[in-house]
Amino acid sequence: MNKTDGDDALDGLKVDVAGNVYCAGPDGIWIISPQGKYLGRIRTPEHAANMALGDDGSSLYITASTGLYRIRLTTRGA
């Protein structure tokens, strides 16, 4: 990521129990380690705007331009 505005901007943030940061942005949710290393991405069919953890701590709800998505995480959210 090298842009900070418009459709390429990262938006909502969440942290899991391991300290990994989940960032909503282009092509889904970007996952960054506590050391700043890119770990991967949960791809979505459109730009992810924000996210929330479910009551169980393992369901990640992702809001996007026209949709709402849910995914089960293998790591619990903080």
C-alpha positions in Angstrom: 0.0 0.0 0.0 1.4 3.3 -0.9 -1.7 5.5 -1.2 -3.6 6.9 1.7 -6.8 8.3 0.2 -9.7 7.3 -2.0 -10.5 3.7 -3.0 -6.9 2.5 -2.1 -7.0 3.7 1.5 -7.0 1.4 4.4 -10.0 2.0 6.7 -11.2 -0.1 9.7 -8.8 -1.8 12.0 -9.1 -4.8 14.4 -6.5 -6.7 16.4 -6.4 -10.4 17.3 -5.1 -12.1 20.5 -1.7 -12.6 18.8 -1.4 -8.9 18.2 -1.9 -9.1 14.4 -3.7 -6.1 12.9 -6.5 -6.6 10.4 -6.9 -3.6 8.0 -10.0 -3.1 5.8 -9.0 -1.9 2.3 -8.6 -2.8 -1.4 -9.4 -6.4 -2.2 -10.4 -7.3 1.4 -8.8 -7.5 4.8 -5.0 -7.1 5.0 -3.3 -8.9 7.9 -0.1 -7.4 9.4 2.0 -8.9 12.2 2.9 -6.9 15.4 6.4 -6.4 13.7 4.8 -4.9 10.6 5.2 -7.9 8.3 2.5 -8.5 5.7 1.0 -11.9 6.6 -1.7 -12.2 4.0 -5.2 -11.1 2.9 -8.8 -12.2 3.3 -10.0 -11.4 -0.2 -13.5 -9.9 -0.7 -15.2 -9.3 -4.1 -15.2 -5.5 -3.4 -13.5 -2.9 -1.4 -13.8 -3.7 2.4 -14.8 -0.6 4.3 -14.8 -1.8 7.9 -15.3 -4.9 10.1 -16.5 -6.0 13.5 -16.0 -9.1 15.5 -19.0 -11.3 16.5 -19.8 -12.1 20.1 -17.9 -15.4 19.8 -14.7 -13.6 19.0 -14.1 -15.8 15.9 -16.6 -14.4 13.4 -15.4 -11.4 11.4 -18.2 -9.4 9.8 -16.9 -7.3 6.9 -18.8 -4.3 5.4 -18.1 -3.3 1.8 -19.6 -1.0 -0.8 -22.7 -3.1 -1.5 -22.4 -6.2 0.7 -21.9 -7.7 4.1 -19.7 -10.7 4.6 -18.9 -13.1 7.4 -15.8 -15.3 7.8 -14.7 -17.6 10.7 -11.2 -16.8 11.9 -8.8 -19.4 13.3 -7.5 -16.8 15.8 -9.8 -15.1 18.2 -10.0 -11.3 18.1 -8.8 -9.3 21.1 
